[in-house]
Amino acid sequence: MSSASAAADQDGRKLFLGGLAFDAQEDDLRKDFGKYGELEDVQLPMGDGGKHKGFAFLTYRDAGDASYASKEHHGRPYMGREISAK
């Protein structure tokens, strides 16, 4: 983990999304989660076979925006699957 990524995590600006539908793409996440605040980074780790691993990390410029997005999405459906947003 880079020092910038670790700092964002400590600052509360990083949001973990788990249980994502495998057809969710980075552009979908930027569009749907960007409405809560300015996104600095979207990481959608890829697995074998060209599909992502079903989770992502979003880094917001402001910790309050990450918290707001988490409250709006944790335990709720997103693209047909209930996701965790922490």
Buried (B, 14 or more C-beta within 10 A) or exposed (E): EEEEBEEBBEEBBBBBBBEBBEEBBEEBBEEBBBEBBEBBBBBBEEEEEEEBEBBBBBBBBBBEBBBBBBEEBBEEEBBEEEBBBE
